[in-house]
Amino acid sequence: MGTPHQFQEPPRDLKVTLQEKCLVFPSEQTERKSLYLSNIDQVLNFHFQTVHFFRAREDYPPGAVTERIKSGLSRVLVAYDFLAGRLRLSDGGGGGRLEIDCDGSGVGFVVASSECTLEEIGDLVYPNPAFRQLIAQGSSVDELGTDGNLPLCIVQVTSFKCGGFAIGLSNNHTTLDGISIKIFLENLASQSADKPYLAITPCNDRHLLAARSPPRVTFPHPELLELEIPTPGSIPDQTIPSVFDSPQDPDLDLKIFRLTSGEVSSLKNHAKSGIATGNQAEVRITSFNVVTAHVWRCKALSSRETSQNPDRSSTVLYAVDIRPRLDPPLPQSYTGNAVLTTCATATCKQLEESPLSTLVEIVSEGTSRMTDEYARSAIDWGELHKGFPHGEFLVSSWWRLGFAQVEYPWGKPRYSCPVAHHRKDIIVLFPDIEDEDDDERAGGGGNGRVNVLVALPREEMLVFEKLFHKFLACII
């Protein structure tokens, strides 16, 4: 019941050999222009990686798939011309804003092979550090960039000995958020199938999230931390450490806690029963909110700081898609980052003693706070200040994005996942492998099961595990 999922030890080396490295360019001439980046985009100048695994298909051997992906990528870059561009500062010096020079420099493309089979890799849900070998990164792709300015997107196709294969994507986060990555993949799939049209026409107008003139910060923003930083003279991968790109620590214990659909339903029912009838319409008792409330309590109380100071405040950060919350709403196909961070705060004493319903109300209030005016105020805050989201830890949810629902010519992925890292300040929610086939019917996340990826020092992990089980047992 909510206990860590036991995995067979996966191979630590997938024995990957790089076979080809090149740049892929738009199949048609694109206009040379500068792409404005919003204040949300500005703080996400780092790469994130995903891997998409596919079973073997006799009619689609890896070589044929590689050629289709390469051709489809070239075609899709006509609409996504900014992916083939490069980051630069708007004034060419240290005082400008980040923008994308849509110069057609190309997207990185890497072909590789592994001596392993998919069966030998084992449970694909396991956050195997070896999956990083399926992502083109570091010195292995240095020659794809000039003056250290690597492509904003790099695609790696790795074939396995069994005939299966993986598509690994490394994207600079300024280009796309999770929702727009899903749409990009749908368009890549359509173009890999030689369809004459895109599945969804992307909206590339980042000015839709431009700050107001003059900026008007009309709300306090406790989720944002103002920083005084030196003006950069160049474009670094990451100017200041932030919770979005917190440092990796391989010495942390890493475990996956798997919640069944029944356990998630029990959490929701228990939370609902504790909320006054008159308030139930205002409190969103969603699967995400109840799981986040449960994880927040366990994470905060497992911290060494809590044992020393039970009255300390704990703040959990989580993302809210603002596309439907703006007035007028943003197009669902908006390609930029349209996700803002909100937060929930309580003392550790409250987290220990309050019923789950109270914690869910606090988490729900953080989401409800994200109105059009609040979102605009946060964007305007970024126009006036330099800073990042600030809290004790971030819940990063890949649970409902539905990457594994994308229909390629060779079928849907067996599994899609982010490349996980050992980071104490980030807890990741992601779907279970069996759930992906039912994802659309269940509104995302299949039948409701969710995996909770946690990385903590060993002593804190023992406490977290005990609390996770204890609080769940009181409800089930």
C-alpha positions in Angstrom: 0.0 0.0 0.0 1.9 3.0 -1.3 5.2 1.3 -0.5 8.3 1.7 -2.7 8.1 -0.3 -5.9 10.7 -3.0 -6.1 12.6 -3.1 -9.3 15.1 -5.6 -10.6 18.5 -3.9 -10.9 18.7 -2.6 -14.5 21.9 -2.5 -16.6 24.0 0.5 -15.7 25.6 0.5 -19.2 23.4 0.2 -22.3 26.5 -0.2 -24.5 25.5 2.6 -26.8 27.6 3.4 -29.9 27.1 6.7 -31.7 27.0 6.1 -35.5 26.1 9.4 -37.1 25.9 13.0 -36.0 24.6 15.8 -38.2 22.3 18.8 -38.4 18.8 18.7 -39.8 17.5 21.9 -41.5 14.0 23.0 -42.4 12.9 21.4 -45.7 11.8 24.9 -47.0 13.4 28.3 -46.8 12.3 30.1 -43.6 12.4 33.7 -42.8 15.4 35.1 -40.9 13.9 36.8 -37.8 14.2 37.2 -34.1 11.7 35.4 -31.8 10.7 37.3 -28.7 10.9 35.2 -25.5 8.5 36.0 -22.7 9.5 36.6 -19.1 8.5 33.0 -18.4 10.8 31.7 -21.1 13.6 33.9 -19.9 14.2 31.9 -16.6 14.2 28.5 -18.3 17.5 28.6 -20.1 18.4 24.9 -19.5 17.9 21.7 -21.4 15.4 19.0 -20.4 15.3 15.5 -21.7 12.7 12.9 -22.5 13.0 9.3 -23.8 10.3 7.5 -25.9 10.6 3.7 -26.2 9.1 1.7 -29.0 8.6 -2.1 -29.6 10.1 -3.8 -32.6 8.0 -3.8 -35.7 8.9 -6.0 -38.8 7.5 -3.4 -41.2 9.4 -0.6 -39.5 13.0 -1.7 -38.8 15.1 0.9 -37.0 16.9 2.1 -40.1 13.6 2.9 -41.9 12.3 4.6 -38.7 15.4 6.7 -38.5 15.0 8.0 -42.0 11.3 8.8 -41.5 12.1 10.7 -38.3 14.9 12.6 -40.0 12.7 13.5 -42.9 9.7 14.3 -40.7 11.9 16.5 -38.5 13.1 18.5 -41.5 9.5 19.1 -42.6 8.2 20.0 -39.2 10.9 22.6 -38.7 9.2 24.8 -41.3 6.5 25.5 -38.8 8.9 25.3 -35.8 11.7 27.4 -37.4 12.8 28.7 -34.0 13.9 25.2 -33.0 16.5 25.4 -35.7 17.7 28.8 -34.4 20.1 29.8 -31.7 19.9 31.8 -28.4 21.4 35.2 -28.3 21.1 38.5 -26.3 18.9 41.1 -28.0 21.6 43.9 -27.9 24.5 41.6 -28.6 26.0 42.4 -25.2 25.4 41.9 -21.5 22.3 44.0 -20.9 19.8 42.6 -23.4 17.0 40.0 -23.2 17.3 36.4 -24.4 15.8 35.9 -27.8 16.0 33.2 -30.5 17.8 34.1 -33.7 15.8 32.1 -36.3 18.7 31.6 -38.5 18.1 28.1 -39.7 21.3 26.8 -38.1 19.6 23.4 -37.7 18.5 20.8 -35.1 21.0 18.2 -33.9 20.3 14.6 -35.1 22.2 11.6 -33.7 21.9 7.9 -34.8 23.1 5.3 -32.3 22.8 1.6 -31.5 22.7 -0.4 -28.2 23.9 -3.9 -27.6 21.0 -4.4 -25.2 17.4 -5.5 -25.9 14.4 -3.8 -24.4 13.8 -6.9 -22.3 17.4 -6.6 -20.9 16.7 -3.0 -19.9 13.9 -4.3 -17.7 11.1 -2.1 -16.2 11.2 1.1 -18.3 9.5 2.9 -15.4 12.7 2.6 -13.4 14.6 5.9 -13.5 17.7 4.3 -14.8 20.7 6.7 -15.0 21.8 4.8 -18.0 18.9 6.4 -20.0 21.1 9.4 -20.3 23.0 7.4 -22.9 19.9 7.7 -25.1 20.1 11.5 -25.0 22.7 13.4 -27.1 24.5 15.7 -24.8 27.8 17.0 -23.6 31.1 16.6 -25.5 29.6 13.9 -27.8 27.7 16.6 -29.7 30.1 19.6 -29.3 30.8 19.7 -33.1 27.1 20.3 -33.7 27.5 23.8 -32.3 29.6 26.8 -33.0 31.3 28.9 -30.3 29.8 26.6 -27.7 26.2 27.5 -28.8 24.6 24.1 -29.2 21.4 23.4 -31.0 18.2 24.2 -29.1 16.9 20.8 -29.9 18.8 17.5 -30.4 17.1 14.2 -31.4 18.8 10.9 -30.9 17.4 7.6 -32.4 18.9 4.5 -30.7 18.2 1.1 -32.0 18.2 -2.0 -29.7 19.4 -5.5 -30.5 15.8 -6.7 -30.5 14.7 -4.3 -33.2 13.1 -1.9 -30.8 14.3 1.6 -30.5 14.2 4.8 -28.5 13.8 8.5 -29.5 15.6 10.8 -27.1 14.8 14.5 -27.1 16.9 17.2 -25.5 15.3 20.6 -25.7 16.2 24.0 -24.3 13.3 24.8 -22.1 13.0 28.3 -23.5 11.6 26.7 -26.7 8.8 24.5 -25.4 6.9 23.5 -22.3 5.5 20.0 -21.6 2.2 20.7 -23.3 3.8 22.1 -26.4 6.3 19.2 -26.5 3.3 16.9 -26.8 1.9 18.9 -29.7 5.4 19.0 -31.3 5.6 15.2 -31.1 2.1 14.9 -32.7 3.3 17.1 -35.5 6.5 15.1 -35.8 4.5 11.9 -36.0 2.3 13.3 -38.7 5.2 14.5 -40.8 7.0 11.2 -40.3 3.9 9.6 -41.8 4.3 11.9 -44.9 0.9 13.5 -44.2 0.4 16.7 -46.2 -0.6 18.7 -43.1 0.4 19.1 -39.4 -1.7 17.5 -36.8 -2.0 20.9 -35.0 -0.9 24.2 -36.3 1.5 25.7 -33.6 1.0 29.3 -32.3 4.5 30.8 -32.1 3.5 34.4 -31.0 5.3 34.8 -27.7 4.1 38.4 -27.5 0.8 37.0 -26.2 2.6 36.7 -22.8 4.5 40.0 -23.0 4.5 42.2 -19.9 2.2 45.1 -19.8 3.4 48.6 -20.4 4.0 49.9 -17.9 4.3 46.7 -15.8 1.7 46.4 -13.0 2.5 44.1 -10.1 -0.9 43.9 -8.4 -0.3 40.9 -6.1 2.4 39.8 -3.7 4.3 36.9 -5.2 5.7 34.8 -2.3 6.5 32.0 -4.9 9.1 34.3 -6.5 12.5 35.2 -5.1 14.1 38.5 -6.2 17.8 38.2 -6.8 20.5 40.7 -7.3 22.7 39.3 -10.0 25.6 40.6 -12.1 24.8 41.4 -15.7 25.9 38.5 -17.8 28.3 39.1 -20.6 27.4 35.9 -22.4 24.6 33.4 -22.5 25.3 30.7 -19.9 23.4 27.4 -19.6 22.1 28.5 -16.2 22.9 31.9 -14.7 21.7 31.1 -11.1 20.7 27.8 -9.5 17.0 27.4 -9.3 14.6 24.8 -8.1 13.8 24.0 -11.8 17.4 22.9 -12.3 18.6 22.0 -8.8 22.0 20.3 -8.4 22.2 16.5 -8.8 23.5 14.4 -5.9 24.2 10.8 -6.8 24.6 9.9 -3.1 20.9 10.4 -2.5 18.6 7.4 -2.1 16.1 7.3 -5.0 12.8 5.4 -4.7 9.5 5.2 -6.6 6.3 5.1 -4.6 3.5 3.7 -6.7 -0.1 4.7 -5.8 -2.8 2.6 -7.3 -6.0 4.1 -8.8 -7.9 2.8 -5.7 -5.5 4.6 -3.4 -5.7 7.8 -5.3 -9.6 7.5 -5.2 -9.4 6.9 -1.5 -7.3 10.1 -1.0 -9.9 12.1 -3.0 -12.9 10.6 -1.1 -11.2 11.2 2.3 -10.4 14.8 1.4 -13.9 15.5 0.1 -15.5 14.1 3.3 -13.5 16.6 5.4 -14.5 19.7 3.5 -17.7 21.6 4.5 -20.5 21.2 2.1 -20.6 24.9 1.4 -16.9 24.9 0.4 -16.8 21.8 -1.8 -17.7 23.8 -5.0 -14.6 26.0 -4.4 -12.1 23.3 -3.5 -10.8 21.3 -6.5 -10.3 17.8 -5.2 -8.3 16.6 -8.1 -5.9 13.6 -8.2 -3.0 16.0 -8.5 -4.1 18.1 -5.6 -4.5 15.2 -3.2 -1.3 13.4 -4.2 0.6 16.7 -3.9 -0.9 17.4 -0.4 0.1 13.8 0.7 3.6 14.1 -0.7 4.1 17.6 0.7 3.3 16.5 4.2 5.7 13.5 4.0 8.5 15.6 2.5 8.3 18.4 5.0 8.1 16.2 8.0 11.0 14.0 6.9 13.4 17.0 6.7 16.1 17.2 9.3 15.1 20.9 9.8 11.6 19.8 11.0 13.0 17.8 13.9 14.9 20.9 15.1 12.1 23.4 14.4 8.5 21.9 14.1 7.1 25.4 13.8 9.0 26.2 10.6 7.1 27.0 7.4 7.3 24.7 4.4 6.5 25.8 0.9 5.7 23.4 -1.9 5.9 24.7 -5.5 3.9 23.3 -8.4 3.0 24.4 -11.9 -0.2 25.7 -13.3 -1.0 25.8 -17.1 -2.3 29.4 -17.7 -3.5 28.8 -21.2 -7.2 28.4 -20.2 -6.9 30.9 -17.3 -6.1 34.0 -19.3 -8.7 36.4 -20.7 -8.9 35.8 -23.6 -7.5 32.2 -23.2 -4.3 31.4 -25.0 -4.5 29.0 -27.9 -3.9 25.4 -26.7 -1.3 25.2 -29.4 0.8 28.1 -27.9 4.3 26.8 -28.2 6.1 28.8 -25.5 6.2 28.3 -21.8 2.7 29.0 -20.6 3.1 27.5 -17.2 3.6 29.5 -14.0 4.6 28.3 -10.6 2.3 28.7 -7.7 2.8 27.6 -4.1 1.2 26.4 -0.9 2.7 27.2 2.6 2.0 25.8 6.0 3.9 25.2 9.2 5.2 21.7 9.7 3.0 21.5 12.8 0.0 22.2 10.7 1.1 19.6 8.1 1.4 17.0 10.9 -1.8 17.7 12.7 -4.2 18.9 10.0 -6.5 16.5 8.2 -5.8 15.8 4.5 -8.8 17.9 3.5 -7.2 21.1 5.0 -4.0 20.5 3.1 -5.9 19.8 -0.1 -7.7 23.1 0.4 -4.4 25.0 0.7 -3.0 23.3 -2.4 -6.3 24.0 -4.3 -6.2 27.7 -3.2 -2.7 28.0 -4.8 -4.2 26.8 -8.1 -7.3 28.9 -7.9 -5.1 32.0 -7.2 -3.9 31.8 -10.8 -6.4 34.1 -12.5 -5.7 36.2 -15.5 -4.8 39.2 -13.4 -2.5 37.1 -11.1 -0.7 35.6 -14.1 -0.3 39.0 -15.7 1.0 40.4 -12.4 3.6 37.5 -12.2 4.7 38.2 -15.8 5.1 41.9 -15.0 7.1 41.0 -11.8 9.6 39.3 -14.2 9.8 42.6 -16.2 10.9 44.5 -13.0 13.0 41.9 -11.2 15.5 39.2 -11.8 14.5 36.1 -9.9 13.2 32.5 -9.9 10.4 30.5 -8.2 11.4 29.9 -4.6 10.3 27.2 -2.2 11.4 24.2 -0.3 10.8 21.8 -3.2 8.9 21.5 -6.5 6.4 18.9 -7.5 7.0 18.3 -11.2 4.1 16.5 -12.9 4.5 14.5 -16.1 1.4 12.5 -15.1 -1.1 13.9 -17.5 0.9 15.0 -20.5 0.1 11.9 -22.5 3.4 11.6 -24.5 2.8 7.9 -24.9 -0.6 8.6 -26.6 1.1 10.0 -29.7 0.4 7.8 -32.7 3.4 7.4 -34.9 3.4 5.4 -38.2 5.0 2.5 -36.2 2.5 2.8 -33.3 2.4 4.4 -29.9 5.4 4.4 -27.6 5.7 1.5 -25.2 6.6 4.1 -22.6 7.6 7.8 -22.5 9.4 9.4 -19.5 11.6 12.3 -18.5 15.2 11.4 -17.8 15.2 11.5 -14.0 18.0 12.8 -11.9 18.9 12.5 -8.2 17.5 15.9 -7.0 16.4 16.4 -3.5 14.4 19.6 -4.3 12.3 18.0 -7.1 9.6 15.3 -6.7 8.4 13.9 -10.0 4.9 12.5 -10.7 4.7 10.3 -13.8 2.3 7.6 -15.2 2.7 3.9 -14.9 3.6 1.9 -18.0 0.4 -0.1 -18.1 -1.7 3.1 -17.9 -0.4 4.7 -21.1 -2.8 2.7 -23.3 -5.8 4.0 -21.4 -4.5 7.6 -21.1 -7.1 9.4 -23.2 -10.1 7.5 -21.9 -9.2 8.3 -18.4 -8.4 12.0 -19.1 -4.6 11.4 -18.7 -2.8 9.1 -16.4 -4.6 6.0 -17.5 -6.7 4.3 -14.8 -5.3 6.8 -12.2 -2.2 5.1 -11.0 0.8 7.4 -10.4 4.5 6.9 -9.7 6.1 9.3 -7.2 9.8 9.7 -7.7 11.6 10.8 -4.6 15.4 11.4 -4.0 16.5 12.1 -0.4 19.4 11.4 2.0 19.1 7.9 3.4 18.0 9.0 6.9 15.3 11.3 5.5 14.1 8.7 3.0 13.5 6.3 5.9 11.3 8.8 7.6 9.6 9.8 4.3 8.7 6.1 3.6 7.4 5.6 7.1 5.2 8.7 6.9 4.0 7.9 3.4 2.7 4.5 4.5 1.4 5.8 7.9 -0.7 8.7 6.5 -2.0 6.5 3.6 -3.0 3.7 6.0 -5.1 6.1 8.0 -7.2 6.7 4.9 -7.4 3.4 3.0 
